[in-house]
Amino acid sequence: MRPVAALGAATAILLVVGCAGASKPVVTMPTEGFLAEGAIARLAEAVPPPPAVGSTQDLADKAASARYVALEDSDRWLLATSHAELRPPLALQHFDCALGVRLGSAETPALDRLMARVFHDANSVAERVKARAARPRPIGDDPNRRACQVVNAAARKSASYPSGSATVGAAYGEAFAALEPDRAEAVRRIGHQIGVSRLICAMHYPTDVAVGEEIGRAVVVEVVQTPAFQADVAAARAELEAARRSGLTNPGCAAERAALATVLP
C-alpha cells in the first residue's frame, strides 16, 4: 500500500461528507419517486446491453480500468471513498462546494425529500437494467483488485453495468442544476465526478459509468416535468438560499479542489 500523498489534505477531504460537527441522519428511502412505473420501465428498456466479453469496447474498458490502480491511496482515492455514500441527505453534501453552502449544518427537509425521490427513480432504472445485464465488476474480474470501500463476496460478484452510482450522481447533478441554474456547470461537474470515483474505486468500467450518466440525465429530464417535482421546487430552493445566507461553507472545499485536479490515468 502506498502512503497517502498529503495527510492534511486527505483529512480535510473526509470533512466533505460532514464528519465535522453534527451530521444529519440518512433519510428513509421513499417507496416511490416522481416517475410512474411505465416511465421507469420505458427508460430501462431503452438502455442497450453491455459490451460483449472480448469485444473491442470490453477490452478497452479493462485496459482503462487497470490504469486507475495508479491512484490507489491518493487524495483522489479518498475522495472516491467519500463518494461511495449516495443516500440523501448525506450524499447531498458532496455538492456543498459547488453550491457554496454547508448542507450538513442546515435543515433541508424539502430538499432531502426531493432528492430522495430522484434517487428512487434513478436507482430504479439502473437496477432494472442490471437485472438483465450480468457484466462483472473490475473487482469481480480480478479478485485481488482493491476497492476503496469495504466489499464482501456478494458485492464482488454483483453486476457492474450500468453504474447505479454514476446514474444517481448524474441525476443529482441535473436536479441541482434545475434548482439552481446559475450553478449548473459546477453541480453537473460533481455529479460526473461521482461517476469517475467509481472507476477509481474499481467498482465499474468506463462504459458502465458513461451509460449510467446517460440514464441519470434521461431520468431527470422527465422528473423535472412532473407536477410533483414542480410543486417541491420552491421549498427546496428556499432551503438552499437559507443555507447560503447562514454563511457556513464546507471546510473541505480546498482539499476537494486539489483532489479533483488530479490528472487521471
C-alpha positions as CSV (number, residue, x, y, z in Angstrom):
1,M,0.0,0.0,0.0
2,R,1.4,3.4,-1.0
3,P,1.4,6.2,1.6
4,V,-1.2,8.9,1.2
5,A,0.4,11.9,-0.5
6,A,-0.8,14.7,1.8
7,L,-2.3,13.7,5.2
8,G,-3.6,17.2,5.9
9,A,-5.4,17.4,2.6
10,A,-6.7,13.9,2.9
11,T,-8.1,14.5,6.3
12,A,-9.9,17.6,5.0
13,I,-11.4,15.6,2.2
14,L,-13.2,13.5,4.8
15,L,-14.9,16.6,6.1
16,V,-16.7,16.9,2.7
17,V,-19.2,14.2,3.9
18,G,-19.9,16.1,7.1
19,C,-17.6,14.4,9.6
20,A,-17.0,17.7,11.3
21,G,-19.9,18.8,13.5
22,A,-23.2,17.1,13.9
23,S,-24.2,15.1,10.8
24,K,-27.7,14.5,9.7
25,P,-29.2,11.0,9.7
26,V,-29.8,9.2,6.5
27,V,-33.4,9.6,5.5
28,T,-35.7,6.6,5.0
29,M,-35.7,5.8,1.3
30,P,-39.1,6.6,-0.3
31,T,-41.2,3.8,-1.7
32,E,-41.9,5.9,-4.8
33,G,-40.3,8.6,-6.8
34,F,-41.6,11.2,-9.2
35,L,-42.0,8.8,-12.2
36,A,-44.7,6.3,-12.8
37,E,-43.9,2.6,-13.3
38,G,-44.4,2.9,-17.0
39,A,-41.8,5.6,-17.3
40,I,-39.3,3.6,-15.3
41,A,-39.8,0.5,-17.5
42,R,-39.6,2.6,-20.7
43,L,-36.3,4.3,-19.6
44,A,-34.8,0.9,-18.6
45,E,-35.8,-0.7,-21.9
46,A,-34.1,2.0,-23.9
47,V,-30.7,1.1,-22.4
48,P,-28.5,-1.0,-24.7
49,P,-26.8,-4.2,-23.5
50,P,-23.2,-4.0,-22.1
51,P,-20.2,-4.7,-24.3
52,A,-19.8,-8.3,-25.2
53,V,-17.0,-10.1,-23.4
54,G,-13.8,-9.9,-25.5
55,S,-15.2,-7.1,-27.8
56,T,-13.1,-4.1,-28.6
57,Q,-15.0,-2.0,-26.1
58,D,-14.8,-4.6,-23.4
59,L,-11.0,-4.8,-23.8
60,A,-10.7,-1.0,-23.9
61,D,-12.7,-0.8,-20.7
62,K,-10.5,-3.3,-18.9
63,A,-7.3,-1.6,-20.1
64,A,-8.6,1.7,-18.8
65,S,-9.7,0.3,-15.5
66,A,-6.2,-1.2,-14.9
67,R,-4.6,2.2,-15.3
68,Y,-6.7,3.5,-12.3
69,V,-4.6,1.3,-10.0
70,A,-2.1,4.2,-10.1
71,L,-4.5,6.3,-8.0
72,E,-4.8,3.9,-5.1
73,D,-4.2,5.7,-1.7
74,S,-4.1,9.1,-3.3
75,D,-6.2,12.0,-2.2
76,R,-8.4,11.4,-5.2
77,W,-8.9,7.8,-3.9
78,L,-10.0,9.1,-0.5
79,L,-12.5,11.5,-2.2
80,A,-13.8,8.5,-4.2
81,T,-14.2,6.7,-0.9
82,S,-16.5,9.5,0.4
83,H,-18.4,9.5,-2.9
84,A,-19.5,5.9,-2.2
85,E,-22.2,7.3,0.1
86,L,-25.1,8.2,-2.2
87,R,-28.1,8.2,0.1
88,P,-29.8,11.5,1.0
89,P,-29.2,13.6,2.9
90,L,-25.5,12.7,3.4
91,A,-24.8,12.4,-0.3
92,L,-26.1,15.9,-0.9
93,Q,-23.1,17.2,1.0
94,H,-20.9,16.1,-2.0
95,F,-22.4,19.2,-3.7
96,D,-21.6,21.7,-0.8
97,C,-18.6,23.3,-2.6
98,A,-20.3,23.5,-5.9
99,L,-23.3,25.2,-4.3
100,G,-21.4,27.4,-1.9
101,V,-23.2,26.1,1.2
102,R,-22.8,23.6,4.0
103,L,-25.8,21.3,3.8
104,G,-24.7,19.2,6.7
105,S,-25.3,22.2,9.0
106,A,-28.6,23.2,7.5
107,E,-32.2,21.9,8.0
108,T,-33.4,21.0,4.5
109,P,-36.3,18.5,4.8
110,A,-37.9,19.6,1.5
111,L,-34.6,19.3,-0.4
112,D,-33.9,15.9,1.2
113,R,-37.3,14.5,0.3
114,L,-37.0,15.8,-3.3
115,M,-33.6,14.3,-3.8
116,A,-34.6,11.0,-2.1
117,R,-37.3,10.7,-4.8
118,V,-34.8,11.5,-7.5
119,F,-32.6,8.8,-6.0
120,H,-35.5,6.3,-6.1
121,D,-36.2,7.0,-9.8
122,A,-32.6,6.9,-11.0
123,N,-31.7,3.9,-9.0
124,S,-34.9,2.0,-10.0
125,V,-34.0,2.4,-13.7
126,A,-30.4,1.4,-13.2
127,E,-31.3,-1.7,-11.1
128,R,-33.8,-2.8,-13.7
129,V,-31.1,-2.8,-16.3
130,K,-28.6,-4.6,-14.0
131,A,-31.1,-7.4,-13.6
132,R,-30.8,-8.3,-17.2
133,A,-27.1,-7.4,-17.8
134,A,-24.7,-9.5,-15.7
135,R,-21.4,-7.8,-16.5
136,P,-18.8,-8.5,-13.8
137,R,-17.2,-5.6,-11.9
138,P,-13.4,-4.9,-12.1
139,I,-13.1,-6.2,-8.6
140,G,-15.1,-9.3,-9.7
141,D,-12.9,-9.9,-12.8
142,D,-9.8,-9.5,-10.6
143,P,-10.3,-10.9,-7.1
144,N,-7.0,-9.2,-6.0
145,R,-8.1,-5.8,-7.1
146,R,-8.6,-3.3,-4.2
147,A,-11.8,-1.3,-3.8
148,C,-11.8,2.0,-2.0
149,Q,-14.7,0.8,0.2
150,V,-15.5,-2.3,2.2
151,V,-16.9,-5.0,-0.1
152,N,-17.9,-8.6,0.6
153,A,-18.0,-11.6,-1.7
154,A,-21.5,-10.8,-2.9
155,A,-20.6,-7.2,-3.8
156,R,-17.6,-8.5,-5.8
157,K,-20.0,-10.8,-7.8
158,S,-22.7,-8.1,-8.3
159,A,-23.4,-6.6,-11.7
160,S,-21.3,-3.7,-13.0
161,Y,-23.5,-2.5,-15.8
162,P,-24.7,0.2,-15.7
163,S,-23.2,2.1,-12.8
164,G,-26.0,2.8,-10.4
165,S,-23.7,5.3,-8.6
166,A,-23.0,7.2,-11.8
167,T,-26.7,7.2,-12.6
168,V,-27.6,8.7,-9.2
169,G,-24.6,11.1,-9.3
170,A,-25.6,12.5,-12.7
171,A,-29.3,12.6,-11.6
172,Y,-28.4,14.7,-8.5
173,G,-26.3,17.0,-10.7
174,E,-29.2,17.6,-13.1
175,A,-31.7,18.0,-10.3
176,F,-29.4,20.6,-8.5
177,A,-29.0,22.3,-11.9
178,A,-32.7,22.6,-12.2
179,L,-32.9,24.1,-8.7
180,E,-30.0,26.5,-9.2
181,P,-29.4,27.2,-12.9
182,D,-26.6,29.7,-12.1
183,R,-24.6,26.8,-10.6
184,A,-25.5,24.2,-13.2
185,E,-22.0,23.7,-14.6
186,A,-20.5,23.3,-11.1
187,V,-23.1,20.8,-9.8
188,R,-23.0,18.8,-13.0
189,R,-19.3,18.5,-12.7
190,I,-19.6,17.0,-9.2
191,G,-22.3,14.6,-10.5
192,H,-19.9,13.5,-13.2
193,Q,-17.0,13.2,-10.7
194,I,-19.1,10.8,-8.6
195,G,-19.1,8.5,-11.6
196,V,-15.3,9.0,-12.1
197,S,-14.9,7.9,-8.4
198,R,-16.5,4.5,-9.3
199,L,-13.7,4.0,-11.8
200,I,-11.1,4.9,-9.2
201,C,-12.8,2.5,-6.7
202,A,-12.6,-0.4,-9.3
203,M,-16.4,-0.8,-8.9
204,H,-17.2,-0.1,-12.6
205,Y,-15.8,0.1,-16.1
206,P,-15.8,3.3,-18.2
207,T,-18.8,2.1,-20.3
208,D,-20.8,1.3,-17.1
209,V,-20.2,4.8,-15.9
210,A,-20.9,6.5,-19.2
211,V,-24.2,4.7,-19.7
212,G,-25.1,5.3,-16.0
213,E,-24.7,9.0,-16.5
214,E,-26.9,8.9,-19.6
215,I,-29.6,7.2,-17.6
216,G,-29.4,9.7,-14.8
217,R,-29.7,12.6,-17.2
218,A,-32.6,11.0,-19.0
219,V,-34.4,10.3,-15.8
220,V,-34.2,13.9,-14.6
221,V,-35.4,15.3,-18.0
222,E,-38.7,13.5,-17.2
223,V,-38.6,14.1,-13.5
224,V,-38.5,17.9,-13.8
225,Q,-41.6,17.9,-16.0
226,T,-43.7,16.2,-13.3
227,P,-46.2,18.3,-11.3
228,A,-44.9,16.8,-8.1
229,F,-41.4,18.0,-8.8
230,Q,-42.5,21.4,-9.7
231,A,-44.6,21.6,-6.5
232,D,-41.4,20.9,-4.4
233,V,-39.1,23.2,-6.2
234,A,-39.9,26.4,-4.3
235,A,-39.4,24.9,-0.9
236,A,-36.2,23.2,-1.9
237,R,-34.8,26.5,-3.4
238,A,-35.8,28.4,-0.3
239,E,-33.9,25.9,1.9
240,L,-30.8,26.2,-0.3
241,E,-31.0,30.0,-0.1
242,A,-31.4,29.9,3.7
243,A,-28.3,27.6,4.0
244,R,-26.4,30.1,1.8
245,R,-27.5,33.1,4.0
246,S,-26.0,31.3,7.1
247,G,-22.6,32.0,5.6
248,L,-21.4,28.5,6.5
249,T,-19.3,26.7,3.9
250,N,-17.7,23.2,3.9
251,P,-14.1,23.3,5.3
252,G,-13.1,20.5,3.0
253,C,-13.5,22.6,-0.2
254,A,-9.8,23.4,-0.7
255,A,-9.0,19.7,-0.4
256,E,-11.8,18.7,-2.8
257,R,-10.4,21.2,-5.4
258,A,-6.9,19.7,-5.0
259,A,-8.2,16.1,-5.3
260,L,-10.3,16.9,-8.4
261,A,-7.3,18.5,-10.0
262,T,-5.6,15.0,-10.0
263,V,-4.6,14.0,-13.5
264,L,-6.5,10.8,-14.4
265,P,-4.5,7.9,-15.9
